């Protein structure tokens, strides 16, 4: 439901326009140096402010509510809180009758019988990725020998990111993107052959990020067009180093010691400024509709640090279970 992981287990909570959002981490090892300042770099990467991102700006200052004493983790559950201070809930009043196309408004209303907090997407909002980024900061401290790096490599079908954003702003329509992630320094042997394969666990966590619609490891879908002799990665030494990396650093669900590599597809932000059609539950008819509020034209700009975070969460869990 709202929890993930076994040995490094996170529990996410809050709503976009509620008082707080945050994360509780159970299983965080004791003795890790941790302060609010440790979160600054990754939280800044997630913030809005660049062209193509939402005008909504929050301080995003973390509060270490539990699990830290004298600057080190205690081994007890670690809770990190963030206040919501810049909300405009009136922008979402219309959503009670007109669910936004592409959003979860309709299904949330049905599932929770209308009791869900619809403001800003409520508990399904991308605002909650703030907690994921915070958990990733802690996980990265556990993964002291691994380096995780995710970057936006394509937006709106264009590898020229600046040109893509300029076009989206000019057309006043949202665009998606491709985020590539690599991990170096992994040993051979993390992961299990079936349900806890590295691909399974990373994919599970990645799809918890709002707007993610696809993932591929190594050569991914291009592998379907290749011959076995082309796709197979030749092993060149006793450490398992391979000449190519079509497997993306994973064989049989287990890390093989090479670079872990995958790409994710981020859909266009559903809240486009363009006028659309949607069903009105009060009039029982389809009507013209325009999304109000403050939204990203390209949410993919803010996704890389979240991808890094959930990858770190999974790998920390795998390391602690090894």
C-alpha positions as CSV (number, residue, x, y, z in Angstrom):
1,X,0.0,0.0,0.0
2,X,2.1,2.9,1.3
3,X,5.2,0.9,2.3
4,X,8.0,-0.6,0.3
5,X,11.1,-2.6,1.1
6,X,12.1,-5.4,3.5
7,X,15.3,-4.5,5.4
8,X,15.3,-0.8,4.3
9,X,11.6,-0.2,4.5
10,X,9.9,3.1,3.8
11,X,6.4,4.4,4.6
12,X,5.2,7.4,2.6
13,X,2.5,9.8,3.9
14,X,0.8,13.2,3.3
15,X,-1.1,15.0,0.7
16,X,-0.3,17.8,-1.8
17,X,-2.3,20.4,0.0
18,X,-2.3,18.9,3.5
19,X,-0.2,20.1,6.4
20,X,2.8,17.9,5.7
21,X,4.3,15.2,3.5
22,X,7.0,12.9,4.6
23,X,8.7,9.5,4.9
24,X,9.4,7.0,7.7
25,X,12.3,4.7,7.2
26,X,12.4,1.5,9.2
27,X,15.6,-0.6,9.2
28,X,18.0,2.3,8.8
29,X,21.3,1.2,10.4
30,X,22.5,3.0,13.5
31,X,25.4,5.3,13.6
32,X,25.0,7.1,10.2
33,X,25.9,10.8,10.4
34,X,22.8,12.7,9.4
35,X,21.7,16.3,9.5
36,X,19.2,18.5,7.7
37,X,22.1,19.9,5.6
38,X,22.7,16.5,4.1
39,X,19.4,16.7,2.2
40,X,20.0,20.2,0.6
41,X,21.7,19.1,-2.7
42,X,19.2,16.5,-3.8
43,X,16.2,18.6,-2.6
44,X,17.4,21.5,-4.6
45,X,17.6,19.3,-7.7
46,X,13.9,18.4,-7.3
47,X,12.7,22.0,-6.7
48,X,10.8,24.0,-9.3
49,X,12.2,27.2,-10.7
50,X,13.7,26.4,-14.0
51,X,11.8,27.2,-17.3
52,X,9.1,24.6,-17.9
53,X,8.5,23.9,-14.2
54,X,5.6,24.9,-11.9
55,X,5.5,28.4,-10.3
56,X,4.6,26.7,-7.0
57,X,7.7,27.1,-4.8
58,X,8.1,25.5,-1.3
59,X,10.9,25.8,1.2
60,X,11.2,22.0,1.4
61,X,13.1,22.2,4.6
62,X,13.4,18.7,6.2
63,X,12.6,18.1,9.8
64,X,14.3,15.1,11.4
65,X,11.4,14.2,13.7
66,X,12.5,10.8,14.9
67,X,15.5,8.4,14.7
68,X,18.4,10.8,15.0
69,X,20.2,11.7,18.2
70,X,23.4,13.8,18.5
71,X,23.7,13.9,14.7
72,X,23.6,10.1,14.1
73,X,20.9,7.7,13.3
74,X,19.8,5.6,16.3
75,X,18.5,2.5,14.5
76,X,14.9,3.4,15.5
77,X,12.4,4.4,12.7
78,X,13.7,7.6,11.0
79,X,10.9,10.1,10.2
80,X,11.5,13.1,7.9
81,X,8.8,15.8,7.6
82,X,8.2,18.6,5.2
83,X,5.6,21.4,5.6
84,X,3.3,22.5,2.8
85,X,3.2,26.3,3.0
86,X,2.4,27.5,-0.6
87,X,-1.0,26.0,-1.5
88,X,-3.9,27.4,-3.6
89,X,-6.6,24.9,-2.9
90,X,-9.3,27.0,-4.5
91,X,-7.8,26.1,-7.9
92,X,-9.1,22.5,-7.4
93,X,-12.7,23.1,-6.4
94,X,-13.9,22.3,-10.0
95,X,-12.4,18.8,-9.7
96,X,-15.2,17.7,-7.5
97,X,-17.4,17.6,-10.6
98,X,-14.9,17.4,-13.5
99,X,-12.1,14.9,-13.2
100,X,-9.0,16.0,-15.1
101,X,-8.1,13.9,-18.2
102,X,-5.0,11.9,-17.7
103,X,-5.1,12.3,-13.9
104,X,-6.2,9.9,-11.2
105,X,-9.1,12.1,-10.1
106,X,-11.8,9.8,-11.5
107,X,-10.4,6.6,-10.2
108,X,-9.6,8.0,-6.8
109,X,-13.1,9.4,-6.4
110,X,-14.5,5.9,-7.3
111,X,-12.1,3.9,-5.1
112,X,-12.4,6.1,-2.0
113,X,-16.1,6.9,-2.5
114,X,-15.5,10.6,-2.8
115,X,-13.6,10.9,0.6
116,X,-10.2,11.4,-1.0
117,X,-8.4,14.7,-0.7
118,X,-8.7,15.9,-4.4
119,X,-6.6,19.1,-3.9
120,X,-3.5,19.0,-6.0
121,X,-3.9,15.3,-6.5
122,X,-4.0,14.6,-2.8
123,X,-2.0,11.5,-1.7
124,X,-1.3,10.7,-5.4
125,X,0.5,14.0,-6.1
126,X,4.1,14.3,-7.3
127,X,4.5,16.4,-4.2
128,X,5.1,13.2,-2.3
129,X,8.2,12.4,-4.2
130,X,9.8,14.8,-1.7
131,X,9.8,12.0,0.8
132,X,11.3,9.6,-1.8
133,X,14.2,12.0,-2.4
134,X,14.8,12.2,1.3
135,X,14.8,8.5,1.7
136,X,17.3,8.4,-1.2
137,X,19.6,10.7,0.6
138,X,19.8,8.3,3.5
139,X,20.1,5.2,1.2
140,X,23.0,6.8,-0.6
141,X,24.8,7.1,2.7
142,X,24.4,3.4,3.2
143,X,25.7,2.7,-0.4
144,X,29.1,4.3,0.2
145,X,30.8,2.2,-2.6
146,X,28.2,2.8,-5.3
147,X,27.6,5.8,-7.5
148,X,24.1,6.5,-8.9
149,X,23.5,9.1,-11.6
150,X,20.3,9.8,-13.5
151,X,20.0,12.5,-16.2
152,X,17.3,13.7,-18.5
153,X,18.5,12.7,-22.0
154,X,15.4,13.6,-24.1
155,X,12.3,15.9,-23.8
156,X,9.4,16.0,-26.1
157,X,11.2,13.7,-28.5
158,X,14.2,16.1,-28.7
159,X,17.7,15.6,-27.3
160,X,18.1,19.3,-27.3
161,X,16.4,19.9,-24.0
162,X,16.5,23.7,-24.1
163,X,14.9,23.8,-27.5
164,X,12.2,21.3,-26.4
165,X,11.3,23.4,-23.3
166,X,11.2,26.6,-25.4
167,X,8.8,24.9,-27.8
168,X,6.6,23.6,-25.0
169,X,6.4,27.1,-23.5
170,X,5.6,28.6,-26.9
171,X,2.9,26.1,-27.6
172,X,1.6,26.0,-24.0
173,X,1.3,22.3,-24.0
174,X,3.1,19.8,-21.8
175,X,5.8,17.3,-22.9
176,X,7.4,14.1,-21.5
177,X,10.9,12.8,-21.6
178,X,13.4,10.0,-21.2
179,X,15.6,9.7,-18.0
180,X,18.7,7.4,-18.1
181,X,20.1,6.0,-14.9
182,X,23.4,4.3,-14.3
183,X,24.9,2.7,-11.2
184,X,28.6,1.8,-10.8
185,X,30.5,0.0,-8.1
186,X,28.0,-2.8,-7.7
187,X,29.3,-6.3,-6.7
188,X,28.3,-9.5,-8.3
189,X,25.4,-11.3,-6.6
190,X,22.8,-8.8,-5.4
191,X,19.2,-9.8,-6.2
192,X,17.3,-13.1,-6.6
193,X,16.3,-15.0,-9.7
194,X,12.6,-14.5,-9.7
195,X,10.2,-12.1,-7.8
196,X,13.0,-10.3,-6.1
197,X,15.1,-9.9,-9.2
198,X,17.0,-6.5,-9.4
199,X,14.8,-5.6,-12.4
200,X,11.6,-6.5,-10.6
201,X,12.5,-4.5,-7.5
202,X,13.7,-1.4,-9.3
203,X,10.7,-1.4,-11.6
204,X,8.4,-1.7,-8.7
205,X,9.9,1.3,-7.0
206,X,10.2,3.3,-10.3
207,X,6.5,3.0,-11.1
208,X,5.7,4.5,-7.7
209,X,7.0,7.8,-9.2
210,X,4.0,9.6,-10.7
211,X,4.1,10.0,-14.6
212,X,6.4,7.0,-15.2
213,X,5.0,4.9,-18.1
214,X,7.9,2.6,-19.1
215,X,11.3,1.2,-18.2
216,X,13.9,-0.8,-20.0
217,X,17.2,-2.3,-18.8
218,X,20.4,-2.4,-21.0
219,X,19.4,-2.6,-24.6
220,X,15.8,-2.9,-23.6
221,X,13.2,-3.2,-26.3
222,X,15.9,-3.0,-29.0
223,X,16.9,-6.6,-27.8
224,X,13.8,-7.9,-29.6
225,X,15.4,-7.0,-32.9
226,X,18.8,-8.4,-32.2
227,X,20.3,-11.9,-32.6
228,X,21.5,-13.8,-29.6
229,X,25.1,-13.5,-30.8
230,X,24.7,-9.7,-30.9
231,X,22.9,-9.4,-27.6
232,X,25.1,-11.6,-25.5
233,X,27.7,-9.8,-23.6
234,X,31.1,-11.5,-23.9
235,X,32.9,-12.0,-20.5
236,X,36.5,-10.8,-20.8
237,X,38.0,-11.5,-17.3
238,X,37.8,-13.3,-14.0
239,X,35.7,-10.5,-12.5
240,X,32.9,-10.9,-15.0
241,X,33.6,-7.7,-16.9
242,X,31.8,-7.8,-20.2
243,X,32.8,-6.3,-23.6
244,X,29.3,-4.9,-24.1
245,X,26.4,-4.2,-21.7
246,X,23.2,-5.2,-23.4
247,X,22.1,-6.9,-20.2
248,X,22.3,-3.6,-18.3
249,X,24.4,-5.1,-15.6
250,X,22.0,-7.9,-14.6
251,X,21.8,-11.6,-15.5
252,X,19.1,-13.9,-14.2
253,X,17.9,-11.1,-11.9
254,X,21.3,-10.8,-10.2
255,X,23.9,-8.0,-10.5
256,X,26.9,-9.1,-12.6
257,X,29.4,-6.5,-11.5
258,X,29.1,-4.3,-14.6
259,X,27.3,-1.0,-14.8
260,X,23.6,-1.2,-14.0
261,X,21.8,0.8,-16.7
262,X,18.2,1.5,-17.4
263,X,16.0,4.1,-18.9
264,X,12.5,5.3,-17.9
265,X,9.8,7.0,-20.0
266,X,8.0,10.0,-18.3
267,X,4.7,10.9,-19.8
268,X,3.7,14.5,-20.6
269,X,2.3,16.3,-17.5
270,X,-1.5,15.6,-17.5
271,X,-2.3,19.2,-16.4
272,X,-1.7,20.8,-19.8
273,X,-2.9,24.4,-20.3
274,X,-4.7,23.3,-23.5
275,X,-8.5,23.1,-23.4
276,X,-9.7,19.6,-23.3
277,X,-12.9,17.6,-22.9
278,X,-14.0,15.8,-19.8
279,X,-17.1,14.3,-18.2
280,X,-19.0,16.4,-15.6
281,X,-20.6,14.1,-13.0
282,X,-23.0,16.8,-11.9
283,X,-24.5,17.5,-15.4
284,X,-23.8,14.0,-16.6
285,X,-22.3,15.3,-19.9
286,X,-19.0,15.9,-21.6
287,X,-17.9,19.5,-21.5
288,X,-15.0,21.7,-22.4
289,X,-12.5,21.9,-19.6
290,X,-9.3,23.8,-18.8
291,X,-7.0,22.8,-15.9
292,X,-6.4,25.6,-13.4
293,X,-3.5,25.8,-10.9
294,X,0.2,25.8,-11.1
295,X,1.8,22.9,-13.0
296,X,5.0,21.7,-14.7
297,X,5.0,21.8,-18.5
298,X,7.8,19.2,-18.4
299,X,7.7,17.3,-15.1
300,X,10.6,15.1,-16.5
301,X,13.0,18.0,-15.7
302,X,12.5,17.2,-12.0
303,X,12.4,13.4,-12.2
304,X,16.2,12.4,-12.4
305,X,16.9,13.0,-8.7
306,X,13.7,11.0,-7.8
307,X,14.9,8.1,-10.0
308,X,18.2,8.2,-8.3
309,X,16.5,8.1,-4.9
310,X,14.2,5.1,-5.5
311,X,17.2,3.2,-7.1
312,X,19.2,3.9,-4.0
313,X,16.3,2.7,-1.8
314,X,16.2,-0.6,-3.7
315,X,19.9,-1.1,-3.7
316,X,20.2,-0.3,0.0
317,X,17.5,-2.9,0.7
318,X,19.4,-5.5,-1.4
319,X,22.7,-4.7,0.3
320,X,21.2,-5.1,3.8
321,X,19.7,-8.4,2.7
322,X,22.8,-9.8,1.1
